[in-house]
């Protein structure tokens, strides 16, 4: 009895796959629909050879093996996706057939949904679809840049080089994210510990000292009175309830503000010292590298820029860059278009102009991206270096004020009664 591999859905997100033994493909479809599944694909498996003397598997009219847990759509971790691209490039470089490479990577995948994606991609390739077309069916996992570059590699016969460049780009992005996390991990830890210490002193320690200090009456220093009032306020349940209500109200107002509020926030962040230049460098680096990679692999400039602009997440910067395609459609040079963009500095414009003269615009944009990434790393390091002592000093001042406010009445009592 033939064995069929099936993929089916149950609900909008649950995807299941497995094997069924049946007389025909129609029998598999009927069984799946009886169990509440919507068949997506049913493919007959090639029969496996049976060793001499081995008993054939027991066959029944219909033997179903439905998976215990359906595969849910989920975001594939960046680390696993980067490892997949690097391993895929290595397999292609080793002249492993494409379908075999996808099957190997599918078996190695640890993320259930990514395993499902690779199975679907392998099935599409088996049925004659292009690799880029199969990737394009999963836009949440394979970005337009990824699909476009794979398509260019397929058409030019340079898939190995394209995959290696994509792996390098993904590794570079992950390294930058790791540096950002590392730069702000310690300041965030200091801030959390400092805030926790202050809350503990005001809500647990001070209420136990309040009776002793309030016995001094009007002789209490102003700092001590302020500290006791603050501690009394924070020890009441309605204070935390009100604080939670304010946070909820702020969240609702932010959601109600919608796109207009986000635009206002983006405009404000560009004006902040250190933060504004950092955002500018990060976004332009992302745009230039995405644009440059596509041009380096032979993609048309208009197609490349339509993919590169949405990579910029900052609304103000993205709106500024969206004026570029119109000039390019009218036959203008890229450097001329960049001169009309407010966020493009002279270094970007001049480097692109030199690249146009030498016919190496893609390489020039990649060099620009590297320059901006180095600037962003320096800015991150500067911010982290300034933030650490600022947080330590701030926490020290608050704790010092609490200690001083507690000790001042004791000192005054000692002075009165030597």
C-alpha positions in Angstrom: 0.0 0.0 0.0 1.5 3.4 -1.0 2.6 5.9 1.6 1.7 9.6 1.2 3.3 12.6 2.9 0.7 15.3 3.7 0.5 18.9 4.8 -2.8 20.2 6.2 -4.2 23.1 8.2 -6.7 23.3 11.0 -7.7 26.8 11.7 -5.8 29.9 10.5 -2.5 29.2 12.1 -2.2 25.4 12.9 -0.2 23.5 10.3 0.3 19.7 10.6 2.2 17.2 8.5 2.8 13.5 8.6 2.5 10.2 6.7 -0.5 8.2 5.8 -0.8 4.8 4.2 -3.9 4.5 1.9 -5.0 2.9 -1.4 -5.0 6.3 -3.2 -4.5 10.0 -2.8 -8.2 10.4 -2.6 -8.3 8.1 0.5 -5.8 10.4 2.2 -7.8 13.5 1.4 -11.0 11.9 2.7 -9.4 10.8 5.9 -7.9 14.2 6.6 -11.2 16.0 6.0 -13.0 13.5 8.3 -10.7 14.5 11.1 -11.3 18.2 10.5 -8.2 19.1 8.6 -8.0 21.1 5.3 -5.5 19.3 3.0 -2.8 21.6 1.5 -0.5 19.1 -0.2 -0.5 15.3 -0.5 2.5 13.7 -2.2 3.1 10.0 -2.7 6.4 8.8 -1.1 8.8 6.6 -3.0 8.8 3.1 -1.5 11.8 2.3 0.7 13.8 -0.8 -0.1 13.3 -3.8 2.2 16.4 -5.8 3.3 16.5 -9.5 2.5 14.7 -11.5 5.1 13.0 -8.5 6.6 9.3 -8.8 7.2 7.3 -6.1 5.4 5.5 -3.6 7.6 2.1 -4.4 8.7 -0.5 -2.9 6.4 -4.0 -1.8 7.3 -6.8 -0.3 5.2 -5.7 3.1 6.4 -3.0 3.8 9.0 -2.8 7.4 10.0 0.0 9.1 11.8 -1.1 12.6 12.8 1.4 14.7 14.7 0.7 15.2 18.4 1.4 18.9 18.2 0.5 21.2 15.3 3.1 23.6 14.0 2.2 27.2 14.7 3.4 30.1 12.7 6.1 31.9 14.7 9.1 34.1 14.1 12.3 32.2 13.5 15.1 33.2 15.8 17.7 35.3 14.1 20.6 33.1 15.3 19.0 30.0 13.8 18.2 31.8 10.5 21.8 33.1 10.3 23.2 29.6 10.9 20.9 28.2 8.2 22.1 30.8 5.6 25.8 30.0 6.5 25.2 26.3 6.3 23.2 26.6 3.1 26.1 28.6 1.5 28.6 25.9 2.6 26.5 23.1 1.1 26.1 24.9 -2.2 29.8 25.6 -2.3 30.4 21.9 -1.8 28.2 21.2 -4.9 25.6 19.4 -2.9 22.3 19.3 -4.9 19.9 22.0 -4.0 17.1 19.7 -3.0 19.4 17.5 -0.9 20.8 20.7 0.8 17.3 21.8 1.8 16.5 18.3 3.1 19.7 18.3 5.2 18.9 21.7 6.6 15.3 20.8 7.3 16.4 17.8 9.4 18.9 19.9 11.3 16.4 22.7 12.1 15.4 22.9 15.7 12.6 25.4 15.4 9.4 23.6 14.6 8.0 26.3 12.3 11.3 26.8 10.5 11.4 23.0 9.9 7.9 23.3 8.4 9.0 26.2 6.2 12.1 24.3 4.9 9.9 21.3 4.2 7.5 23.5 2.1 10.4 25.1 0.3 11.9 21.7 -0.5 8.6 20.5 -1.8 8.2 23.5 -4.0 11.7 23.0 -5.4 10.9 19.3 -6.0 7.9 20.4 -8.1 10.0 22.7 -10.3 9.6 26.1 -8.6 12.5 28.4 -8.2 14.2 28.7 -4.8 13.5 32.4 -4.6 9.8 31.8 -5.5 9.6 29.2 -2.7 11.3 31.6 -0.2 8.9 34.4 -1.3 5.9 32.5 0.1 7.2 33.1 3.6 7.8 36.9 3.8 7.9 37.0 7.6 11.0 34.7 7.5 12.7 35.6 4.1 12.8 39.4 3.7 12.4 41.0 0.2 16.2 41.6 0.2 16.9 38.0 0.9 14.5 36.9 -1.9 15.8 39.4 -4.4 19.4 38.5 -3.9 18.7 34.8 -4.1 16.8 35.4 -7.4 19.7 37.4 -8.8 22.1 34.5 -7.7 19.8 32.0 -9.5 19.7 34.0 -12.7 23.5 34.7 -12.8 24.7 31.4 -11.5 26.3 32.9 -8.4 24.0 31.5 -5.7 26.9 30.4 -3.6 28.4 34.0 -3.5 25.0 35.5 -2.8 24.3 33.2 0.1 27.7 33.9 1.6 27.1 37.7 1.3 23.7 37.2 3.0 25.3 35.2 5.7 27.9 37.9 6.3 25.3 40.5 6.4 23.1 38.6 8.9 26.2 37.9 11.1 27.1 41.6 10.9 23.6 42.7 12.0 23.6 40.2 14.8 27.0 41.4 16.0 25.7 45.0 16.0 22.7 44.0 18.0 24.9 42.1 20.5 27.1 45.1 20.9 24.0 47.3 21.6 22.8 44.8 24.2 26.2 44.6 25.8 26.6 48.4 25.9 23.4 48.9 27.8 23.2 45.7 29.9 25.3 47.1 32.8 23.6 50.5 32.9 20.2 48.8 32.9 21.3 46.5 35.7 22.6 49.5 37.7 19.3 51.4 37.2 17.1 48.4 38.2 19.1 47.6 41.3 19.2 51.3 42.3 15.5 51.7 41.8 14.8 48.5 43.7 17.0 49.7 46.6 15.3 53.1 46.8 11.8 51.5 46.7 12.8 49.0 49.4 14.1 51.7 51.7 11.0 53.9 51.3 8.4 51.1 51.6 10.0 48.7 54.1 12.7 50.4 56.1 11.3 53.9 56.5 7.8 52.9 57.9 9.6 51.1 60.7 11.7 54.2 61.6 8.8 56.6 61.2 7.5 56.2 64.8 10.9 57.0 66.2 11.5 60.0 64.0 8.0 61.5 64.3 8.4 61.6 68.1 10.6 64.6 67.6 7.6 66.6 66.2 8.4 70.0 64.8 12.1 69.7 65.5 12.4 67.4 62.5 14.6 68.8 59.7 12.8 69.6 56.4 14.7 66.8 54.6 13.4 64.2 57.2 9.8 65.5 56.9 10.0 65.2 53.1 11.4 61.7 53.3 8.7 60.6 55.8 5.9 62.1 53.6 7.3 60.3 50.6 7.6 57.0 52.4 4.1 57.3 53.8 2.8 58.0 50.3 4.5 55.0 48.8 3.4 52.7 51.5 -0.2 53.2 50.6 -1.9 50.8 48.2 -3.8 53.6 46.4 -0.5 55.1 45.3 0.6 52.0 43.4 -3.0 51.6 42.1 -2.9 55.2 40.8 0.5 54.7 39.3 -0.7 51.6 37.4 -3.8 53.6 36.3 -1.5 56.3 34.9 0.6 53.8 33.0 -2.5 52.2 31.5 -3.9 55.6 30.6 -0.6 56.6 29.0 -0.6 53.4 27.0 -4.2 54.0 25.8 -3.4 57.6 24.8 -0.3 56.5 22.9 -2.4 54.0 21.0 -5.1 56.6 20.4 -2.5 59.0 19.0 -1.7 56.4 16.3 0.5 57.2 13.4 0.5 61.0 14.2 1.9 60.4 17.7 4.6 58.1 16.4 5.6 60.7 13.8 5.9 63.2 16.6 8.1 60.9 18.7 10.3 60.1 15.7 10.8 63.9 15.1 11.7 64.4 18.7 14.2 61.6 18.8 16.1 63.1 15.9 16.6 66.3 17.9 18.0 64.6 21.0 21.8 64.9 21.5 23.7 61.6 21.0 20.4 59.8 20.2 19.6 61.7 17.0 23.1 61.1 15.4 23.0 57.5 16.5 19.6 56.9 14.8 20.8 58.7 11.7 23.9 56.6 11.3 22.2 53.3 12.1 19.3 53.9 9.6 21.5 55.2 6.8 23.9 52.2 7.3 21.0 49.8 7.0 19.7 51.5 3.9 23.1 51.9 2.2 24.1 48.2 2.8 20.8 46.9 1.6 20.9 49.1 -1.5 24.5 48.4 -2.2 24.3 44.6 -1.8 21.5 44.5 -4.4 23.3 46.7 -6.9 26.5 44.7 -6.5 24.6 41.6 -7.6 23.2 43.2 -10.7 19.6 44.1 -9.6 18.1 47.1 -11.4 18.5 50.3 -9.4 14.7 51.0 -9.2 14.0 47.5 -8.0 16.8 47.7 -5.5 15.8 51.0 -4.0 12.1 49.9 -3.6 13.4 47.1 -1.4 16.0 49.3 0.5 13.8 52.1 1.6 11.3 50.0 3.6 14.3 48.7 5.6 14.5 52.1 7.3 12.2 51.9 10.3 12.4 55.6 11.4 9.4 57.3 9.8 11.0 60.7 9.3 14.1 59.3 7.6 12.1 56.9 5.5 9.8 59.6 4.3 12.8 61.7 3.3 14.3 58.8 1.3 11.1 58.1 -0.5 11.7 61.1 -2.7 14.6 59.3 -4.4 12.7 56.9 -6.7 10.9 59.7 -8.5 14.2 61.4 -9.6 15.6 58.0 -10.7 12.6 57.3 -12.8 13.1 60.6 -14.6 16.7 59.5 -15.5 18.5 61.4 -12.8 21.7 60.2 -11.2 21.5 58.7 -7.7 24.0 61.3 -6.3 21.9 64.1 -7.7 18.8 62.7 -6.0 20.7 62.3 -2.7 21.6 66.0 -2.8 18.0 66.8 -2.5 17.5 64.5 0.6 18.0 66.4 3.9 19.5 63.4 5.8 22.2 62.7 3.2 25.4 64.3 4.3 28.3 65.3 1.9 30.2 62.1 2.6 27.3 59.9 1.3 26.7 62.1 -1.7 30.4 62.4 -2.7 31.1 58.7 -2.2 28.1 57.7 -4.4 29.2 60.3 -7.0 32.7 58.8 -7.2 31.1 55.3 -7.4 29.0 56.4 -10.3 32.0 57.7 -12.2 33.8 54.4 -11.8 30.8 52.2 -12.3 30.9 50.8 -8.8 27.9 52.3 -7.0 27.1 49.1 -5.1 30.6 48.9 -3.7 30.5 52.6 -2.8 27.3 52.2 -0.9 28.7 49.2 1.1 31.7 51.3 2.0 29.3 54.1 3.2 27.4 51.6 5.3 30.6 50.4 6.9 31.5 54.0 7.7 28.1 54.7 9.3 28.2 51.5 11.3 31.6 52.4 12.8 30.2 55.9 13.7 27.2 54.2 15.3 29.4 51.9 17.4 31.4 54.8 18.6 28.3 56.7 19.6 26.9 53.6 21.4 30.2 53.3 23.3 30.1 57.0 24.2 26.5 56.8 25.4 27.2 53.7 27.5 30.3 55.3 29.0 28.3 58.4 30.0 25.3 56.5 31.2 27.1 54.2 33.6 28.6 56.9 35.9 25.4 59.1 35.6 23.3 56.2 36.9 25.7 55.4 39.7 25.9 59.1 40.8 22.1 59.4 40.6 21.4 56.3 42.7 24.2 57.4 45.1 22.6 60.8 45.6 19.1 59.4 46.3 20.4 56.9 48.8 22.7 59.5 50.3 19.7 61.8 50.8 17.8 59.0 52.5 20.7 58.3 54.9 21.2 62.0 55.6 17.5 62.6 56.3 17.5 59.6 58.8 20.7 60.7 60.6 20.1 64.4 60.9 17.5 64.1 63.7 19.9 61.7 65.5 22.7 64.3 65.3 20.5 67.1 66.5 19.3 65.0 69.5 23.0 64.3 70.4 23.8 68.0 70.2 20.9 68.8 72.5 21.7 66.1 75.0 25.5 65.7 75.1 
